[in-house]
């Protein structure tokens, strides 16, 4: 088992550069997507988890710089220009973990929201749960178009460890991220909400998970984003490697509209 905090530190060391006071991070793709009703996405390399169902594992797991090292201004400019070209109001960082090199994502959010765009921050939440100051810094974007989607890997610590290979206790940082963000004023279900991988969970465990969320804020139960494995060929390859069998999954061409 590995420690996601330590892995995050190692990932930052190998992947992130500081040049003239700016944090540069590796991005391997910019694209227009169907998710969230239409969004422009920047895919970043590097992560502090090794999820065994990850659709982006080939780039998210790397400790070698891939793609192009970009400044926050570079990333924001690309997102803004693509959003304008395609008449899309939402942008996001996806692929790896955007909170690595935290100053970088803060600058990106600041730049894109100043242009009237809605910024979706997809994160596993571990660093926000560990550092409440991160939640405080994100709170400056209240009412400015921020949306923090905390993607929780499994419904309990044991399932988290099974799915990620990480120490079970790190699961609590994900839940703590929700608590920290709400404590610093992000609006529940509008600016912060939970997503949870359910492909490997049973109904009883899911109900227990909901009770955990309710102890933070009962309103969270109204906006759980249920996640299921999307069976891309490279995801099947990864699942087979770890001998994991999801109870429920979707094929890329057959995803129900409510999950898009």
N, C-alpha and C positions, 0 to 999 in steps of 0.2 A: 504493500500500500504506500501511497505517496501523500505528501502534505500539499494541498493546492496553494497554500500561501507561499511555501518555498518554491513550488514550481512556477508560480507567478513571478517571483523575484528572479528566478533563473531565466524565464522567458523575456523579461524586461532587459536583462543584461545582454542577451544575445540578439534581440530583435529591434530594440529601440535605441535611437541615437539622439543626442542633444547637440545641436549645431546653432551657435550664436543665440543661445537662450531658448531655442525652439525645440520641442519634442517631435522627432520624426518617427513615424511608424510605417511598417510595410503593408501596402494594399495591393491586392492582386486582381481586383476586378471592380468595375462600376457598371451597374445595370438597372434597367427598368423592370419592375416586378408586378405581379398581380396581387400580392398579399396586401392586406389592409385596404383593399379596394383600389390599389394603385400606389406604388411607392418607388422612389429612386433609392438604390442600395449601394453602399460602399462596403466591399468585403475586405476585412482586415485579417492579417495572418497572426497566429499566436494565441494561445489560450492557457489558462491555469487548471483546466480539467481535461480528461481524456475519455469523454463519453463514448461508450461502446456502440452507440447507435447514431453517432454524429454524421450528418450529411456533408460536413465540410472538413472531415478529419485529415485529409491529405494536406491541407493548408493550415488548419487550426492547430495541429499538433507539432508543427515544425519549430525547430530551434535554429534553423538557418534562414537568413533573410531571403525572402522571395518577393516577386512583384517589384514594386517601386517604393522607396522611402519617401513619404510625403509629409509636409508640414500641415498643421491645422488649416492654414489659409488655402493650401493646394486642395485639400479634401473638400472644404466648404465651397470653394469656387467650382469644383467639378459637380458637386451635388446641386448647387444652385443653378448652374447653367443647364444641367440635364432636366431638372424640375421645370424650368421655364420652357425648355424646348418641347417637353412632352405634356405641358400644362398639368403638372402634378403638384399637389400641395404638401406632400409628405416625403420625408427622407429618413434614412436609418443607416446605422452601422451594423453589419451582420458578419457571419463567418466565424471569426475568432471572438475573443473577449475584449470589448471596447474599453473597459475600465483599467486595463494595463496601460501604464503611462498616463495616469489620470488627467494631468494638466492638458494633454492633447485633446481629449474628448470634451473637456470643458470649453476649450477655445472653439472647437467645431460647433458645439451646441450654440454658443454665443453668436457666432457669425451667421449660422443659418437661420436662427430664430429672429435675428435682427432684420432679416429679409422677408419675414412674414411666413416662413415655412414651419411646418409641424415636424418636430424631431422625435423619432421613436428610438429610445435607447434600449436595445435588447442586451440583457446582461444576466449572468448566473448569480449575480448579487453578492458573491462571496466577499469581495473587497469592500463593498458598501456595508455589509454586515459587520465586518471586522473593524472598519474605520467609520464611526458615526460622522466624522468630519466630512467625509465624502458626501454623505446625505445632506449635510448642511450646505456644502458648496453647490450641490444640485438644486437646492431649494431656491437659489437666486433666479431660477428660470420658471418659478411658479407664475401662472397666468401669461406665460410667454410662448407657449406651444410645446412644452416638454411632455413626454409620455415615457415612463420607465416601466418596461415589461421585465419583471423578475422571473426568469425561467428556472424553475425548481426541478432538479433531476431526481424524480422519485418521491414517493409520499412519506418516507421516513428515512432515518439514517442508514438502516440496513440496506434498503433498496438503493439508496444513493450510492453506497459503497459498491454494491453489485454492478450498478450501471456505469460507474465512473472509474472504479478501481482505487478511489481515494479513501482517506480515513473517514469513517462514518460521521464523526463529530462535526466535520465541515458542513454537513447538511444544515446545521442550525444557523450558520452564517447566512444562508440563503433566506431563511425565514426572518432572521434578524434584520436583513436589508429592508424588508417590507416595513417592519416596525420603525426602523430609523427614518426612512423616507416619510412615513406618515407623521412621525413625531416632529419632523422639521417642516411640516405644512403642505406636502404634496397632497392633492385631493384624491381620495380613494376612488378608484374605478375610472377617473378621468385622467389623472396624471401619474398614478402608480397602481399596478395590479399584478396578481400572480398568474404565471403560466406554469403548468405542471405536466411532466411526461407521465402518461398513464398506460402506455402500451404493455407494461409489465406488472401492473397493479391489479389487485382484486378490489371488489366493491367495499368490503369491510375496512380495508386499509385506507381507501380513499375517504370514507366517512370519518375515520379518525383524523386524517389530515385536515379535513374541513373544520374539525373542532379546534385544531391548533390555530388555523387562520382566524377563527371566531374569537379566540382569546386576544388577538391583536386588534381586530375591528370586524364586526359581523358583516359589514357592508362588503368586505372582500369576497364573501360567498356569492355575491351577485355578479362577479366579474372574473371568475376563474377561466382562464384561457386553457382549455384542455388540449394537450399536445399528444399526437400519436406518430409513430415512426412512419416516414415516407420511404417506401421500399425502392429506392434507387439501386442500381446494380452495385455501386461501390459501397452502399450501406449494407446490402445483403452480404457482400464480401466480409465486411467488418463483423457483422453479427455472427456469421459462420465461424470466423476466427475465434471468437470468444464463446461460441456455442450458446448464444442467447436466442431465445425464441419469443418474439412479442406475441401477446395474446390478441392484439388488435393492431392493424396497420393499414395503410393505404398505398396504392400504386400511384405514381406521379400523374397519370392521366385520368385518375378516377377519384380525386379528392372531393368530398362533399363541399358544397358552396359555403356552409357555415364554418368550415375550417380554413377558408381562404381569406 
